[in-house]
Amino acid sequence: MKTGAGYFAAIALTLVAICSCNQDPIFFTISRETAPLEPLIKGSPTNMVRFIHNGVDGFFVASKQLYRYTGGSWNYSGPQPSGRVIALAATANYLYAVCITGDMDRTLRRLKNDGTNWETIPFDAGGSPMIQSIYADPDPVSKRLFVGTGNTDPFAIWHIHDDDGDAKLKLLINETKYLSGAAFDGSNYYLSTRDIVGKGGGIFMVDFGGGPDIELLESPGGENKNLQIIGMIKLEDGTIIAVERDGGAFFEVGTGGIERRGIATGGWATGALAIWEHPHDVEKPKNETRKLLVAGIQGGLYNTTTSSYTHGYVEFDLESSDGSLIGSRRDPGILDTIYGDHDQDRYKATIGKHPINHLFQVPGDIDSNMTFFASTKNVGLWSYRERPRDGGWQWNAEN
């Protein structure tokens, strides 16, 4: 008869074997976790924007202060704006930052592409409305910044143009809701909000050629009544895609209104949207380049016996030739498959555990690896890289 430590060890091993048989998928997913790295950029980093400053091309991100990535290194030693940076946007000529100073006062500052000092941008009407969000279409010819303000309903939207002689924010739309995105089609700007006070709605079209002329877009099915649009992106073919918060439904946006595409993220969309191209395809003909639209999610996608992780991102196929949206949702981890790992469990055990606020792939002319980055909620800036000493290709904190 077994007694003492040996007896209890035998029982423990038996229990482990039983549990392993019944819950093997769970244990396997856990086994694919990689050792967490200490993030260089901690907390909940801002969105990421490309900006050329004093001839150096790179992308900027902030967590309290500014950081710049120029392909393989973080090397920004330029001027920092006064205050704690909580949001970024870039126009053709300026890098904009929302900064918290003093007793939570929020100030808009900007740095010119060849400048050495940050400039504070006041409101045309005076006062200091609470800045909630800033957006600018990343198109190189776009020179207009949009600013959402307000403490509670109603909110407002302001704007400023790079070439304005009077560098002040001007009121564009009053009594609206939270500004959640901006896109430019070469002629018109499209501004998304969670909804519109007293009118329902979600997306405005603005033509600055004659006024400005502002139109609340409608859809054939009247679906614009109560939309909660949380993000927008312009695809390579010029199509503008908006995503709804609850359920993550995709809408196509244009001069004719908005139209539901019949595909969705599932769960709650975070508003994080990015175009991803396979880095190994850059030398191939354009019609052979593999591309995806990647969208952040929070909750509601995975809730099975194999995994309770419900965050991360989902993927949608884009046409290789022109970048148009063609595919339904891919399960997370296919991005890893494209890299060659065929390891969805590693995805679930790493970035799949965390909500993603922003996504960004570095262009090939900045970083030949075209590294893919994610600003997470509370666990810092992450990147998808090959980390030979830590287990190979994986999502982990950028360090």
C-alpha positions in Angstrom: 0.0 0.0 0.0 1.3 3.4 -1.0 1.6 5.9 1.8 2.8 9.4 2.4 4.1 11.7 -0.3 4.2 8.9 -2.9 0.6 8.1 -2.4 -0.5 11.7 -2.9 1.8 12.1 -5.9 0.1 9.2 -7.6 -3.3 10.6 -7.0 -2.2 14.0 -8.3 -0.8 12.4 -11.5 -4.1 10.5 -12.0 -6.2 13.6 -11.6 -4.0 15.5 -14.1 -4.3 12.7 -16.6 -8.1 12.7 -16.2 -8.3 16.5 -16.6 -6.0 16.4 -19.6 -8.3 13.9 -21.3 -11.4 15.9 -20.7 -10.0 19.4 -21.3 -7.1 18.8 -23.7 -7.9 21.7 -26.1 -7.8 24.1 -23.2 -4.5 22.9 -21.9 -3.1 22.9 -25.4 -4.1 26.5 -25.9 -2.5 27.5 -22.6 0.6 25.6 -23.6 1.0 27.9 -26.7 1.3 31.0 -24.5 4.6 32.7 -24.9 6.6 34.4 -22.1 5.2 37.9 -21.8 7.8 40.6 -22.6 8.1 43.9 -20.9 6.6 46.6 -23.3 8.8 49.5 -24.3 5.6 51.6 -24.6 3.4 50.8 -21.6 -0.3 51.4 -20.7 -2.9 52.0 -23.4 -1.0 53.6 -26.3 -2.6 56.0 -28.7 -3.3 55.4 -32.3 -0.3 55.3 -34.7 0.2 57.8 -37.5 2.8 58.2 -40.3 4.6 61.6 -40.4 7.7 62.9 -41.9 9.5 65.3 -39.5 12.6 67.2 -40.6 13.1 64.7 -43.4 12.9 61.5 -41.3 10.0 59.3 -42.3 8.5 57.2 -39.5 5.4 56.4 -37.5 4.5 58.0 -34.2 2.7 56.6 -31.2 2.3 58.0 -27.7 1.8 56.8 -24.2 2.2 60.0 -22.2 5.1 61.0 -24.4 5.9 60.6 -28.2 7.8 57.7 -29.6 8.9 57.3 -33.3 9.6 54.1 -35.2 11.8 54.3 -38.3 12.2 50.7 -39.1 13.9 48.4 -36.6 14.5 51.1 -34.0 12.7 53.6 -31.8 14.8 56.8 -32.0 12.7 60.0 -31.5 14.7 62.8 -29.8 12.7 65.7 -31.2 10.6 68.1 -29.3 7.9 66.7 -27.0 4.6 68.6 -26.6 3.8 70.0 -23.2 1.5 67.6 -21.2 0.5 64.0 -21.4 -0.3 62.9 -25.0 -3.6 60.9 -25.3 -4.4 61.1 -29.1 -2.6 61.7 -32.4 -3.5 62.7 -36.0 -1.4 63.8 -39.0 -2.3 65.9 -41.9 0.0 66.7 -44.9 2.0 69.3 -43.0 1.3 68.8 -39.3 1.5 66.3 -36.5 -1.4 67.0 -34.0 -1.5 65.8 -30.4 -4.2 66.1 -27.7 -2.4 66.8 -24.4 -3.6 66.7 -20.8 -2.2 69.4 -18.6 -3.0 70.6 -15.1 -6.4 69.6 -13.8 -7.2 67.3 -16.7 -7.4 70.3 -19.2 -7.1 69.0 -22.8 -5.2 71.1 -25.3 -4.6 70.7 -29.0 -1.0 71.2 -30.1 0.7 70.7 -33.5 4.2 70.3 -34.9 5.0 71.4 -38.4 6.8 68.8 -40.7 10.0 71.1 -40.7 9.4 72.7 -37.3 11.1 72.5 -33.9 8.4 73.8 -31.6 4.9 72.8 -30.8 2.1 75.3 -31.4 -1.1 75.5 -29.3 -4.3 75.7 -31.3 -7.1 77.6 -29.7 -10.9 77.6 -30.4 -12.2 80.3 -32.7 -15.1 80.9 -30.4 -12.9 81.2 -27.3 -13.1 79.1 -24.2 -11.8 75.5 -24.0 -14.4 72.8 -24.8 -13.3 69.3 -23.7 -11.5 67.6 -26.5 -12.6 64.0 -26.9 -11.1 62.8 -30.2 -9.2 64.0 -33.3 -9.1 62.5 -36.8 -7.5 63.2 -40.2 -7.6 61.0 -43.2 -4.0 59.6 -43.8 -4.2 60.5 -47.5 -1.1 62.6 -48.3 -3.2 65.3 -49.9 -5.6 65.7 -46.9 -4.9 68.9 -45.0 -7.9 69.1 -42.7 -8.1 68.0 -39.1 -11.4 67.3 -37.3 -11.9 67.6 -33.5 -14.7 66.2 -31.4 -15.5 68.0 -28.2 -17.9 67.9 -25.3 -18.4 66.5 -21.8 -21.8 65.0 -22.3 -24.5 65.2 -24.9 -24.6 67.2 -27.1 -21.1 67.0 -28.5 -19.7 69.2 -31.4 -17.2 68.8 -34.3 -14.6 71.4 -35.1 -12.0 71.6 -37.9 -8.8 73.4 -39.1 -7.0 73.4 -42.4 -3.2 73.3 -42.8 -3.4 76.5 -45.0 -5.7 78.5 -42.7 -4.0 81.9 -42.1 -5.9 82.0 -38.7 -4.7 78.9 -36.9 -7.9 78.3 -34.8 -10.4 75.6 -34.6 -13.7 76.5 -36.3 -17.1 75.1 -35.4 -18.4 72.7 -38.1 -21.3 70.8 -36.6 -23.1 71.5 -33.3 -25.3 69.3 -31.2 -24.0 65.9 -32.5 -22.5 62.9 -30.8 -19.0 61.6 -30.2 -16.8 61.9 -33.3 -15.4 58.4 -34.1 -13.8 58.7 -37.5 -12.9 60.6 -40.6 -12.2 59.7 -44.3 -11.6 61.7 -47.5 -12.5 60.5 -51.0 -10.6 63.3 -52.8 -13.6 65.6 -52.9 -15.7 65.0 -49.8 -15.0 64.3 -46.1 -17.0 61.7 -44.2 -17.3 62.0 -40.5 -18.7 59.3 -38.3 -20.4 59.6 -34.9 -22.0 57.2 -32.5 -25.4 58.7 -33.2 -27.0 62.2 -33.7 -29.0 63.9 -31.0 -32.7 64.0 -31.9 -32.1 62.8 -35.5 -30.6 59.3 -35.2 -27.8 58.8 -37.7 -24.1 58.3 -37.8 -22.2 59.6 -40.8 -22.0 63.1 -42.3 -20.7 64.0 -45.7 -19.0 67.4 -45.8 -18.1 69.4 -49.0 -15.9 72.3 -48.3 -15.9 73.5 -51.9 -18.9 75.7 -51.4 -19.6 76.5 -47.9 -19.2 74.0 -46.3 -22.2 71.9 -47.3 -23.1 69.2 -44.7 -25.4 66.3 -45.3 -26.4 63.5 -42.9 -26.2 60.4 -45.1 -29.1 58.0 -45.4 -29.3 54.4 -46.4 -31.9 52.6 -48.6 -33.2 50.6 -45.7 -33.2 53.5 -43.2 -30.4 51.8 -41.3 -28.8 55.2 -40.5 -31.4 56.0 -37.9 -29.5 54.7 -34.8 -26.1 53.6 -36.0 -23.2 53.5 -33.5 -20.3 53.9 -36.0 -17.1 53.4 -34.1 -14.5 53.5 -36.9 -13.9 54.1 -40.6 -11.1 53.3 -43.1 -10.5 54.0 -46.8 -9.4 50.9 -48.8 -6.9 50.9 -51.6 -9.6 51.1 -54.3 -11.1 54.2 -52.7 -14.0 52.4 -51.0 -14.7 53.8 -47.5 -15.8 51.2 -45.0 -17.5 52.0 -41.6 -17.9 49.5 -38.8 -20.7 49.6 -36.2 -20.0 49.0 -32.5 -22.5 46.4 -31.6 -22.1 43.3 -33.8 -19.5 45.0 -36.0 -21.6 45.3 -39.1 -19.7 46.7 -42.1 -21.2 49.6 -44.2 -19.9 51.1 -47.5 -20.0 54.9 -47.4 -20.2 57.2 -50.4 -21.9 60.2 -52.0 -25.0 58.0 -52.6 -25.4 57.2 -48.9 -24.4 54.2 -46.8 -25.1 50.5 -47.6 -24.8 47.4 -45.4 -22.2 45.0 -46.8 -23.7 41.8 -45.2 -20.5 41.0 -43.3 -19.5 41.7 -39.7 -16.8 41.3 -37.1 -19.0 39.5 -34.6 -19.2 40.7 -31.0 -18.2 44.3 -30.2 -16.0 46.1 -32.7 -13.4 48.3 -31.0 -12.9 50.6 -34.1 -9.4 49.4 -34.8 -9.1 49.0 -38.5 -6.0 48.4 -40.7 -5.0 47.1 -44.1 -2.4 44.3 -43.9 -0.2 43.2 -46.8 2.0 40.1 -46.8 5.6 41.5 -46.4 7.0 38.7 -48.6 4.8 39.7 -51.5 6.2 43.3 -52.1 8.3 42.1 -55.0 5.5 40.2 -56.7 3.1 41.6 -59.3 0.4 43.7 -57.7 -2.3 41.1 -58.5 -0.5 38.5 -56.5 -0.1 40.5 -53.3 -2.1 38.9 -50.4 -4.0 41.5 -48.4 -6.4 41.6 -45.5 -8.6 44.1 -43.7 -8.0 43.5 -40.0 -10.6 44.7 -37.4 -10.3 44.8 -33.6 -13.0 43.1 -31.5 -13.9 43.0 -27.8 -16.0 40.1 -26.6 -18.5 37.8 -28.2 -16.5 35.9 -30.8 -15.0 33.0 -28.9 -16.8 31.4 -26.0 -16.4 27.6 -26.4 -15.0 24.7 -24.5 -11.6 25.3 -26.1 -11.2 28.9 -25.3 -12.8 31.8 -23.4 -10.6 34.5 -25.1 -12.9 36.9 -26.8 -10.7 39.8 -27.9 -8.0 40.4 -30.4 -8.9 40.9 -34.1 -10.7 39.3 -37.0 -9.7 39.3 -40.7 -11.4 39.9 -44.1 -10.0 39.1 -47.5 -9.1 42.0 -49.9 -8.7 41.6 -53.6 -5.1 41.5 -54.6 -5.4 43.6 -57.7 -7.1 46.7 -56.3 -7.5 46.1 -52.5 -11.3 46.0 -52.6 -13.2 44.1 -49.9 -14.3 40.6 -51.1 -14.3 38.1 -48.3 -16.2 37.1 -45.2 -14.7 37.0 -41.8 -11.6 34.8 -41.2 -11.0 33.3 -37.9 -8.1 34.9 -36.0 -4.8 33.2 -36.5 -5.0 33.0 -40.3 -2.6 36.0 -40.3 -0.2 33.6 -38.5 -0.9 31.0 -41.1 0.1 33.4 -43.9 3.4 33.8 -42.1 3.7 30.0 -42.1 3.1 29.0 -38.5 -0.4 27.4 -38.8 -0.8 28.2 -35.1 -4.2 29.6 -34.2 -3.8 28.5 -30.6 -0.8 30.7 -30.2 -2.9 33.7 -31.4 -5.6 32.8 -28.9 -3.1 32.5 -26.1 -1.4 35.9 -26.8 -3.1 38.9 -28.5 -6.4 37.0 -28.5 -6.7 37.7 -24.8 -6.5 41.5 -25.1 -8.8 44.2 -26.5 -7.1 46.2 -29.3 -7.7 49.9 -29.6 -5.6 50.6 -32.7 -3.8 48.6 -35.5 -1.0 49.7 -37.9 1.2 48.0 -40.4 4.5 49.9 -41.1 4.9 50.6 -44.8 7.7 48.8 -46.6 9.6 51.9 -47.4 10.0 52.5 -43.7 10.4 48.9 -42.5 11.2 46.2 -45.0 9.6 43.7 -42.6 6.4 45.6 -42.7 5.9 44.9 -39.0 2.3 44.8 -37.8 1.6 46.7 -34.5 -1.3 46.8 -32.1 -2.1 49.3 -29.4 -3.7 47.2 -26.6 -5.9 48.2 -23.7 -3.6 48.4 -20.6 -0.8 46.1 -21.7 1.2 48.4 -24.0 2.2 48.4 -27.6 2.4 44.9 -29.2 4.0 43.7 -32.5 3.9 40.6 -34.6 7.6 39.6 -35.1 9.9 36.6 -35.3 11.5 36.3 -31.8 14.0 33.4 -32.1 14.9 33.5 -28.4 11.3 33.5 -27.2 9.7 30.9 -29.4 9.6 32.2 -33.0 6.8 34.1 -34.8 4.4 35.6 -32.2 2.4 38.5 -31.0 4.1 40.0 -27.9 4.9 43.3 -26.3 7.2 45.5 -28.5 10.4 46.0 -26.6 
